[in-house]
């Protein structure tokens, strides 16, 4: 009988707490969104499964010696995995649209307004009972507005690691919901005539320009914001692999095998932070609400900046492409194109929107560097 009692006490049935069951249900919901609804499946699937593993009683996944423990400590707590993701994203990015129309850099910069506005909102939320965000935690929440998952994870792992699960899930969830969240904001801030604007054909960008551009970006980062150089540096290295044309094997590996492997481990590592004791609290609800507001304000700021630029620029800009400044490459650019074609099926905005879209990647990395430099 004693043996049976010991065996029973070691089963999941005897040790499950309702909080763990709730978080396993959350993990299953993420799997549903990834598999059935196909919302960011490359990350939501491993995150969801990681959440299930992290909440298995007596599983030991998050304890020293457990798989998820080492994945998190080696790859996320150190900041290595987000940097490797940036290396892969750089190799997948074509800066041609941004180089051809440098004005769109302003749209990417404007879309980061949501980050800094949400920082103030997170601090103000402390006036309500149940909330006690430190300035570092508020900065980590605010970066959700950049709609850039690796940047959010990188900054949060440095400033507020205890909030990593909630912030990562919010960041990737809102990225996945770009086609749902952005169009109503874009339509509300523009009229039909503005959405019909056809932009001037982009010029052809030379190979030399594409090679020099990442070096220029890195040089400016080193001179003015070294704190952002880990993200910007890896991004520029990946892009140089792509544009140099002399390391095709490296470029192919970074774009495929490396980024795929890191994505698996990154997702599992983030999922490991979705344990019941860290996720089920009032602060998590605040993070989700603030993240949505940050994303909405970033979208609106990009559109409004484009409208402002039309007051002074000779070549008109379709305000819809301003929404792509929140990053979420390339989904946000596709949404800009889709909303534009609702009123003019022959107006192709995709390549124009890629300018602010890749500028948004740089903008979110710069914003993270600014916050890191001020709060580290």
Secondary structure as UniProt FT lines:
FT   HELIX           2..9
FT   HELIX           12..15
FT   HELIX           18..35
FT   HELIX           41..54
FT   TURN            57..58
FT   TURN            61..62
FT   TURN            64..65
FT   HELIX           67..71
FT   HELIX           72..76
FT   TURN            77..78
FT   HELIX           80..92
FT   HELIX           96..100
FT   TURN            101..103
FT   HELIX           104..110
FT   TURN            111..112
FT   HELIX           113..124
FT   HELIX           125..127
FT   TURN            129..130
FT   HELIX           135..142
FT   HELIX           143..146
FT   HELIX           149..159
FT   HELIX           161..163
FT   HELIX           164..176
FT   HELIX           178..189
FT   HELIX           192..195
FT   HELIX           207..224
FT   HELIX           226..228
FT   HELIX           229..244
FT   HELIX           248..253
FT   HELIX           254..258
FT   HELIX           259..271
FT   TURN            272..273
FT   HELIX           276..279
FT   HELIX           282..309
FT   TURN            310..312
FT   HELIX           319..326
FT   TURN            329..330
FT   HELIX           331..343
FT   TURN            345..346
FT   HELIX           350..375
//
